Amino acid sequence: MATKPKKTICPLTRPEFMDKAKALAITIDGVAMQAPPREFSTGSLGWNLNSKTTMDIGGVPVTVQIGMNVTLVGSKDLPGRATPSSEAEASESNA
């Protein structure tokens, strides 16, 4: 029976990532873009880019849509994840 590979542990905490991570500079077909750091709805940490740009294909300009996630492996399992119920409770207590 095959054994499962060992789980990767993220070496950062959630606050460390959110405080220190900078936007990723991404270039697609010569167009520079920025992907800001974020916490995804799954609880994983990383960077996200959603955009549109125009590319030339054989002399014809075409609009393309870009959707890209860059995720820190193991970050979903970090403690301190904001849950929808705890966010709602926090906003109610601040009201």
Summary of the structure (lengths in Angstrom):
residues: 95
radius of gyration: 18.4
end to end distance: 55.1
largest distance: 58.2
contacts: 194
relative contact order: 0.22
helix: 21%
strand: 40%
